Amino acid sequence: MPIAAALLLNLHAAGALVWTGVTFFMSRQEKTDAKTLAIQMIAAVIAMATGGRLWMLLHWGGHSPMETVLKIGAGLGLVSLAAQVLLVPWRRRVNQATTVLLAVALVAMLIGHQMAAGHA
């Protein structure tokens, strides 16, 4: 794997993990401050942008089971981001629901990585 792709993969994983963690934290709070919301959105943008770039570098045109798993994870990430941006008045409930979606997306990322490494 080229060094640029490895760096993107690490940044993608870190962004996705922070996004999921902050979303879980926010789902447990009655009120959320603007700083926490900013961290959530920045992590979401990092995870989605680096994931998109990784897709273009490593998986463009792929139709294997690994790509299918990664597509599911990416779709869940997109649904979560859209819900978090569009449904702001119901932020706590949205974060409760999207925590589950993001956790499943993280699992899909891990399964895809294991499939790529030939372990699954």
C-alpha positions, 0 to 999 in steps of 0.5 A: 500500500502506498504511504499516502493511502496508509496515511489516509487510512489512519486519518479515516479510521481516527476520524470515524472513531472520534465521530462515533465517540463524540456522537455517543457522548452527545447522545447521553447529554441533555444539552450540547455546547457548540464546541462539542458539536464542532468537534463532531462535524469536523470528525465527520467531514474528515471521516467522509472526505478521507473515506471518499479519497480512499475509495477513489485510490483503492476501490474504484470500480470494485465489486467484490464482497469487500467493496460491498461491505465498505459500501454499506459502511459508507452508506451508513456514514452518509445517512448519519451525517445527513441526519445529524445536519438536517435534524438539528432540532432533535439532536439528542434523539438523532445522536442516539440513533446515529450512534448505532449506525456509526458503530455498524459503519465502524464494524463494516470498515474493520471487516473490509480491512480484514477481507482486504488482508485475506483474514476473512 
